[in-house]
């Protein structure tokens, strides 16, 4: 139970820790975004990157919990969604609404995907 709680708390932390250097890389390709000029290319790049961050956060949570992968994926996704919604709210006027909706919509499913990847790898190791 304690591992599950730690795993769920860790998910948004993992997401944030990989987002910071990830977004710095994206800004190298779109320096105008630092000044608030958000092109469609930048928005799509940031959105695709957030998909990877979410899957990695779900995988990290599942790796910590080591059991109940489906429930951990959902709980991790809810934790990431809670933090993500607060962050998106603070930038609501900066980004277009379609970006916010797509960003928030995919957080839980992609955390679940990450958790299922860990589950599949564990099952594959057990069957060897």
Order of alpha helices (4+ residues) and beta strands (2+ residues): alpha-alpha-alpha-alpha
